[in-house]
């Protein structure tokens, strides 16, 4: 299975946070699953870091790359096909970062690993 991590899922997984559900932990740990972190999540982490809302132990550009490699998480770039999906999305969710993750999941045939109930309103497979 191909899984796209919601930003909070990525942060909780790399920190070993208790917020991660057993299902999410199991899906993330299965070696046959391909795990992706979107460039959108990278952007969201940088924005929150700059605003002082997300403390990190290292500079974000070092920390994110190191953690992705350590946890076998692939990077997912944003492309025009994914962006075009935005025109088809109803306005259930207002968060622009989450809306773009939904677009990427739809365009790339990915399931999203997320606790966000608003994301689950869209035509994309979600697990938590």
Secondary structure, 3 states (H helix, E strand, C coil): CEEEECHHHHHHHHHCCCCCCHHHHHHHHCCCCEEEEEHHHHHHHHHHHHCCCCCCCCCHHHHHHHHHHHCCEEEECCCHHHHHHHHHCCCCCCCHHHHHHHHHHHHHCCEEECCCCCHHHCCCCEEC
